[in-house]
């Protein structure tokens, strides 16, 4: 039973991604829209239960619209691919610019994707990372903050690439 719940949770979180795997960017979905994307109109009860469980985990939050939810950044990270790199940054951060310039060639060679997130656009992320930017996540794992140890990042990226192709 636990496996089925986890599968439903993953499907709900992935419903927020547009075709092609690009983040939907804070989009709000109703339970009916989730059910249409994930399992069809008969899955409303399953989707509602999964959404409420994800709210309890902090991976979704209730939206102002009735029976609607938005995916949190933690929810997006929970379903990030092995080669999805998230760079938490802010405008004017020279360390962030440096980190991006360092990791971009490695990502291009490994086939990874970079997603930059401005922490100042989200009060929760600003509180979480305010003094730590840049913060870099590889998939669902934090791998660096402040400065990038390039050789270590290269090894982590290579390990992630190998595990993604298995």
Secondary structure, 3 states (H helix, E strand, C coil): CHHHHHHHHHHHHHCCCCCCCCCCCCCEEEHHHHHHHHCCHHHHHHHHHHHHHHHHHCCEEECCCCCEEEECHHHHHHCCCCCEEEEEECCCCHHHHHHHHHHHHHHHHHCCEEEEEEHHHCHHHHHHHCCCCCEEEECCEEEEECCCCHHHHHHHHHHHHHHHCC
